Amino acid sequence: MMGDILLGIGGIVISLINVYIWIIIIAALISFVNPDPYNPVVQFLYRVTNPAYDLVRRFMRTDFGGLDFAPLIIIIALQVVIVILTSVMRHISF
């Protein structure tokens, strides 16, 4: 019973991580076209992604040749978290 609850919570967490990955991808793509900063969608994307970008930038340099690799670093880290969570959930189900 408890294992099923943990599997359900783990599935929800993985789904939320996947949604955040897509938000990061959309924000990175929008940043290439120089969007209107007063657009509510753009403001939402910046408010959701900038704290994570700032966290990564605090620990490492992410600007190389005019390109910011913070979104890529965050996506890779979140993919690692998904793999670890999936592995843990697989062991819980046995």
C-alpha positions as CSV (number, residue, x, y, z in Angstrom):
1,M,0.0,0.0,0.0
2,M,2.7,2.5,1.0
3,G,4.7,1.5,-2.1
4,D,1.8,2.3,-4.3
5,I,1.5,5.8,-2.7
6,L,5.2,6.4,-3.2
7,L,5.0,5.3,-6.8
8,G,2.1,7.7,-7.4
9,I,3.9,10.6,-5.8
10,G,7.1,9.7,-7.8
11,G,5.1,9.7,-11.0
12,I,3.7,13.1,-10.2
13,V,7.1,14.5,-9.4
14,I,8.5,13.1,-12.7
15,S,5.6,14.6,-14.6
16,L,6.2,18.0,-13.0
17,I,9.9,17.9,-13.8
18,N,9.0,17.1,-17.4
19,V,6.7,20.1,-17.6
20,Y,9.4,22.3,-16.1
21,I,11.9,21.0,-18.8
22,W,9.4,22.1,-21.5
23,I,9.0,25.5,-19.9
24,I,12.8,25.9,-19.9
25,I,12.9,24.9,-23.6
26,I,10.1,27.3,-24.5
27,A,11.8,30.1,-22.6
28,A,15.1,29.5,-24.3
29,L,13.5,29.5,-27.7
30,I,11.6,32.6,-27.0
31,S,14.7,34.4,-25.9
32,F,16.2,34.1,-29.4
33,V,13.4,36.3,-30.9
34,N,13.7,39.2,-28.4
35,P,10.1,39.0,-27.1
36,D,8.0,41.9,-25.6
37,P,9.0,41.9,-21.9
38,Y,5.5,43.2,-21.0
39,N,3.8,40.2,-22.5
40,P,2.2,38.1,-19.6
41,V,3.4,34.8,-21.0
42,V,7.0,36.1,-21.3
43,Q,6.9,37.5,-17.8
44,F,5.6,34.1,-16.5
45,L,8.4,32.2,-18.3
46,Y,11.0,34.6,-17.0
47,R,9.6,34.4,-13.4
48,V,9.6,30.6,-13.5
49,T,13.0,30.0,-15.1
50,N,15.2,32.9,-13.9
51,P,15.6,31.6,-10.3
52,A,17.0,28.3,-11.6
53,Y,19.3,30.1,-14.1
54,D,20.6,32.3,-11.3
55,L,21.3,29.3,-9.1
56,V,23.4,27.7,-11.9
57,R,25.1,30.9,-12.7
58,R,26.1,31.4,-9.1
59,F,28.2,28.2,-9.2
60,M,29.6,28.2,-12.7
61,R,30.2,30.3,-15.7
62,T,27.5,29.6,-18.3
63,D,28.1,32.3,-20.9
64,F,30.4,31.1,-23.7
65,G,30.7,33.0,-26.9
66,G,27.5,35.0,-26.3
67,L,25.4,31.9,-25.7
68,D,24.0,31.1,-22.3
69,F,24.2,27.4,-21.5
70,A,22.3,27.6,-18.2
71,P,19.1,26.1,-19.7
72,L,21.0,23.2,-21.1
73,I,22.8,22.6,-17.8
74,I,19.5,22.6,-15.9
75,I,17.8,20.3,-18.4
76,I,20.7,17.8,-18.2
77,A,20.5,18.0,-14.3
78,L,16.8,17.4,-14.4
79,Q,17.1,14.5,-16.7
80,V,19.6,12.9,-14.2
81,V,17.1,13.5,-11.5
82,I,14.4,11.7,-13.6
83,V,16.7,8.7,-14.1
84,I,17.5,8.5,-10.4
85,L,13.8,8.8,-9.4
86,T,12.8,6.2,-12.0
87,S,15.4,3.8,-10.7
88,V,14.3,4.3,-7.1
89,M,10.7,3.8,-8.1
90,R,11.5,0.6,-9.9
91,H,13.2,-0.8,-6.8
92,I,10.2,0.3,-4.6
93,S,7.8,-1.7,-6.8
94,F,9.6,-5.0,-6.2
